[in-house]
């Protein structure tokens, strides 16, 4: 499962970076970078809960293959004509595809991890380590292909990856998935808002949303800052890839960190480190400084996801695990499509310095909330 997620997520990450650089190349500036970043999350914001409910009932294999098909279609469209409005449509397809894959895979990983919390956190940590590998490979492939071939070639190569993943997801001998017999096809569902009445679910979702906003604004801000100070596409890709190396290292150490600090302690520390890194990024105006800040930020932002996913999996009511994950993706996607637009508009008026300071302050404030509200 993790191997196939690496393949698909490499494409998603690489195309996101290539899309931002294509917008800048076309003269779209920070505003268009914000619009295209938002398009990856616009439709998922409205469909994630339904996708989560589908995961609770339908065979996971069908969901995973469908997600890969959507990603292939989006990547192929971007390769065919990398114009701004075409990239916006492609981003929508890629966003829906990855949302479906993420919902189904998180359900499966939670089942693989079992009922013991430490073992489940370890399972989600392994999955997250896979994402850090793909976060390293995606920008690197995108930057290299753009610099040495073309934008079309970058999109085309990255679009092949979800095709490979989809074929392997389809082959039953390659991957054993939790079967539909383990689910309750006709289990009753209340309103999604009822889930927010569960304190641990509500507070974990709010904390996770703040952290994810920081993650996605990092993806939005770094290509813009790198372009402003004259870095090449390969250098920008390497800055973001070093972030992924840090994420991998901290997730490799996650079981030890969890035993040392506890789940809440890991999240609080992650938000403090990430917030401080954003503030430092505001004054990083050369390649070396961006590399250092990116690595430290990866250590912070990368350590929280396994804890958040484990908390939600254990707190979800029976037969509503997928729906809780869908609610998480709805909150995250809503922030991800609104915030880049807001920050794209603001950056055009105020520059990047106030934005880095604002995001850093928000993460530092969020650490106080997490310390008070998480179990």
C-alpha positions in Angstrom: 0.0 0.0 0.0 2.7 2.5 0.9 4.7 1.7 -2.3 1.6 2.5 -4.4 0.9 5.7 -2.4 4.4 6.9 -3.0 4.0 6.4 -6.7 0.6 8.3 -6.8 1.6 11.0 -4.4 4.9 11.7 -6.3 2.7 12.6 -9.3 0.4 14.8 -7.1 3.3 16.7 -5.5 5.3 17.1 -8.7 2.3 18.4 -10.7 1.5 20.9 -7.9 5.0 22.3 -8.0 5.1 22.3 -11.9 1.7 24.0 -12.0 2.9 26.9 -9.7 6.1 27.3 -11.8 4.1 27.2 -15.0 1.8 30.0 -13.7 4.8 32.1 -12.9 6.4 31.4 -16.3 3.2 32.5 -18.0 3.2 35.8 -16.1 0.4 34.9 -13.7 2.3 35.9 -10.6 1.4 35.1 -7.0 -2.3 35.6 -7.7 -2.5 32.9 -10.3 -0.3 30.6 -8.1 -2.9 31.1 -5.4 -5.8 30.4 -7.8 -4.2 27.2 -9.1 -3.2 26.0 -5.6 -6.8 26.5 -4.6 -8.1 24.5 -7.6 -6.5 21.3 -6.2 -8.8 21.6 -3.2 -12.0 23.4 -4.4 -14.0 20.3 -5.4 -12.7 18.0 -2.7 -13.9 20.6 -0.1 -17.5 19.8 -1.2 -17.1 16.0 -1.9 -14.8 14.7 0.8 -17.6 13.8 3.3 -19.4 11.8 0.6 -16.2 10.2 -0.4 -15.6 9.2 3.2 -19.1 7.7 3.5 -18.4 5.8 0.3 -15.2 4.4 1.8 -17.3 3.1 4.8 -19.4 1.1 2.4 -17.8 0.4 -1.0 -14.8 -1.9 -1.9 -11.6 0.0 -1.4 -10.1 -1.3 -4.6 -12.7 0.4 -6.7 -12.1 3.7 -4.9 -8.4 3.5 -5.3 -8.5 2.7 -9.0 -11.0 5.5 -9.6 -8.8 8.0 -7.8 -5.8 7.0 -10.0 -7.9 7.3 -13.2 -8.8 10.9 -12.2 -5.2 11.8 -11.6 -4.1 10.4 -14.9 -6.8 12.4 -16.7 -5.7 15.6 -14.9 -2.0 15.1 -15.6 -2.6 14.3 -19.2 -4.7 17.4 -19.7 -1.9 19.6 -18.2 0.6 18.0 -20.5 -1.6 18.5 -23.6 -1.9 22.3 -23.1 -0.3 23.9 -20.0 -2.2 27.2 -20.3 -3.5 28.8 -17.1 -7.2 28.0 -17.4 -6.4 24.4 -18.6 -4.1 23.9 -15.6 -7.0 25.1 -13.4 -9.3 22.3 -14.8 -6.5 19.7 -14.5 -5.9 20.7 -10.9 -9.5 20.0 -10.1 -9.3 16.5 -11.5 -6.0 15.8 -9.7 -7.5 17.1 -6.4 -10.5 14.8 -6.6 -8.4 11.8 -7.6 -6.0 12.3 -4.7 -8.8 12.9 -2.2 -10.4 9.6 -3.1 -7.1 7.8 -2.8 -6.3 9.4 0.5 -9.7 8.6 2.0 -9.5 4.9 1.0 -5.9 4.4 2.0 -6.3 6.0 5.4 -9.1 3.6 6.1 -7.0 0.7 5.1 -3.9 1.8 7.0 -6.1 2.2 10.2 -7.4 -1.3 9.8 -3.9 -2.7 9.2 -2.7 -0.9 12.4 -5.3 -2.6 14.6 -6.8 -1.5 17.8 -3.6 -0.8 19.8 -2.8 2.9 19.7 1.0 2.6 19.5 0.8 0.1 16.7 -1.7 2.2 14.8 0.5 5.3 15.2 3.4 3.2 13.8 1.3 2.2 10.8 0.3 5.8 10.1 4.0 6.8 10.6 5.1 4.3 7.9 2.4 5.6 5.5 3.6 9.2 6.3 7.2 8.2 5.7 6.1 7.1 2.3 4.5 10.5 1.7 7.8 12.2 2.6 9.6 10.1 0.0 7.1 11.2 -2.6 7.3 14.8 -1.4 11.1 14.5 -2.1 10.7 12.9 -5.5 7.8 15.0 -6.9 9.4 18.5 -6.8 12.8 17.1 -7.8 11.3 15.3 -10.9 9.2 18.4 -11.8 12.1 20.8 -11.5 14.6 18.6 -13.4 12.1 18.0 -16.3 11.2 21.7 -16.5 14.8 22.9 -16.6 16.1 20.2 -19.0 13.1 19.3 -21.2 9.9 21.3 -20.9 6.7 21.9 -18.9 4.8 19.5 -21.2 7.3 16.7 -20.6 7.2 17.3 -16.8 3.4 16.9 -16.7 3.5 13.9 -19.1 6.1 12.0 -17.1 4.3 12.7 -13.8 0.9 11.6 -15.3 2.3 8.1 -16.0 2.9 7.4 -12.3 -0.8 7.2 -11.2 -1.4 5.0 -14.3 1.1 2.5 -12.9 -0.3 2.8 -9.4 -3.9 2.2 -10.7 -2.9 -0.9 -12.5 -1.2 -2.3 -9.4 -4.1 -1.3 -7.2 -6.4 -3.3 -9.5 -4.2 -6.5 -9.3 -5.6 -8.4 -6.3 -2.5 -10.6 -5.9 -0.3 -7.6 -5.4 -2.3 -5.9 -2.6 -4.7 -7.4 -0.1 -7.3 -4.9 1.1 -9.9 -4.9 3.8 -12.9 -6.5 2.2 -16.5 -5.2 2.1 -17.5 -8.0 4.4 -15.7 -6.2 7.2 -18.0 -3.2 6.6 -21.6 -2.5 7.2 -23.0 -1.5 3.8 -26.3 -0.1 5.1 -25.0 1.3 8.4 -27.1 4.4 9.5 -25.4 7.7 9.2 -26.3 10.9 11.1 -25.3 14.3 10.0 -21.6 15.0 9.7 -22.1 17.9 12.1 -22.8 15.4 14.9 -19.2 14.2 14.7 -18.1 17.7 15.7 -19.9 17.3 19.0 -17.3 14.7 20.0 -14.6 16.8 21.7 -11.6 14.8 20.7 -12.8 14.7 17.1 -13.6 18.5 17.0 -10.3 19.6 18.7 -8.1 17.2 16.7 -9.7 18.4 13.4 -9.2 22.0 14.3 -5.5 21.4 15.2 -4.9 19.3 12.1 -6.4 22.0 9.9 -4.1 24.7 11.3 -1.0 22.4 10.6 -2.2 21.6 7.1 -2.7 25.2 6.3 0.9 25.8 7.2 2.0 22.9 5.0 0.1 24.1 2.0 1.0 27.7 2.4 4.6 26.5 2.5 4.0 24.9 -0.9 2.4 28.1 -2.2 5.0 30.5 -0.8 8.3 28.8 -1.5 8.0 28.8 -5.4 7.0 32.4 -5.3 9.9 33.4 -2.9 12.4 31.3 -4.9 11.4 32.9 -8.1 11.6 36.4 -6.6 15.2 35.9 -5.5 16.2 34.3 -8.8 16.5 30.6 -8.0 16.1 28.1 -10.9 13.4 25.5 -11.0 15.9 22.8 -10.0 16.9 24.8 -6.9 13.3 25.5 -5.9 12.6 21.8 -6.3 15.7 20.9 -4.2 14.5 23.3 -1.4 11.2 21.5 -1.2 12.8 18.1 -1.5 15.0 18.9 1.5 11.8 19.6 3.4 10.6 16.1 2.5 13.9 14.6 3.7 13.3 16.2 7.1 9.7 14.9 7.1 11.0 11.4 6.5 13.6 11.6 9.3 11.1 12.8 11.9 8.5 10.2 10.9 11.2 7.5 11.1 11.7 8.6 14.7 8.0 8.9 15.5 7.5 5.8 17.7 10.3 7.1 20.0 9.0 10.7 19.9 5.5 9.4 20.8 6.8 7.4 23.8 8.9 10.4 24.9 6.5 13.3 24.5 3.1 11.6 24.1 0.8 12.3 21.2 -0.2 15.8 22.4 3.4 16.7 23.2 4.5 15.8 19.6 1.8 18.0 18.1 2.5 21.0 20.4 6.3 20.7 19.6 5.6 20.4 15.9 3.5 23.6 15.8 6.2 25.6 17.8 9.0 24.5 15.5 6.9 25.1 12.3 5.8 28.5 13.5 9.3 29.6 14.3 10.5 28.3 10.9 7.9 30.4 9.1 9.0 33.5 10.9 12.7 32.7 10.0 11.6 32.1 6.3 10.5 35.8 6.2 14.2 36.7 6.3 15.6 33.9 4.1 16.7 35.7 0.9 19.3 33.3 -0.5 19.5 29.6 -1.5 21.4 28.4 1.6 19.0 30.1 4.1 16.0 28.7 2.3 17.5 25.2 2.5 18.0 25.5 6.3 14.6 26.9 7.0 12.9 24.3 4.8 14.6 21.4 6.6 13.7 22.7 10.0 10.1 23.3 8.9 9.9 19.8 7.7 10.9 18.5 11.1 8.0 20.5 12.6 5.2 20.0 10.1 6.1 16.4 9.3 5.7 15.0 12.8 2.0 15.7 13.4 0.0 13.8 10.8 0.4 10.2 12.2 -0.8 11.4 15.6 -3.8 13.3 14.1 -4.8 10.3 12.0 -4.5 7.9 14.9 -6.5 10.1 17.2 -9.3 10.4 14.7 -9.4 6.7 13.9 -9.7 5.7 17.5 -12.3 8.5 18.3 -14.6 7.8 15.3 -18.0 6.0 16.0 -18.3 2.5 14.6 -18.7 2.4 10.8 -18.0 6.1 10.5 -14.2 6.0 10.3 -14.3 7.0 6.6 -16.8 9.8 7.3 -14.5 11.3 10.0 -11.6 11.2 7.6 -13.9 12.8 5.0 -14.8 15.5 7.5 -11.1 16.1 8.1 -10.5 16.4 4.3 -13.4 18.8 4.0 -12.1 21.2 6.6 -8.6 21.0 5.2 -9.7 21.4 1.6 -11.9 24.3 2.4 -8.9 26.0 4.0 -6.6 25.0 1.2 -8.7 26.5 -1.6 -9.7 29.7 0.3 -6.4 30.5 1.9 -4.2 30.4 -1.2 -6.6 32.8 -2.9 -6.6 35.1 0.1 -2.8 34.9 0.4 -2.3 35.3 -3.3 -4.3 38.6 -3.2 -2.5 39.8 -0.1 0.9 39.0 -1.4 0.2 41.1 -4.5 -0.5 44.0 -2.2 1.8 43.6 0.8 4.6 41.3 -0.4 5.6 38.0 1.2 7.1 39.2 4.5 3.8 39.9 6.4 2.4 36.5 5.2 5.3 34.5 6.6 4.9 36.4 9.9 1.2 35.8 10.0 1.3 32.1 9.3 4.2 31.7 11.9 2.2 33.5 14.5 -0.9 31.4 13.7 1.0 28.1 14.2 2.5 29.4 17.5 -0.9 30.3 18.8 -2.3 26.9 17.6 0.3 25.2 19.8 -1.3 26.8 22.9 -4.8 25.5 21.7 -3.4 22.0 21.2 -1.8 21.9 24.6 -5.1 22.9 26.3 -7.6 20.9 24.2 -6.0 17.7 23.0 -6.1 14.6 25.3 
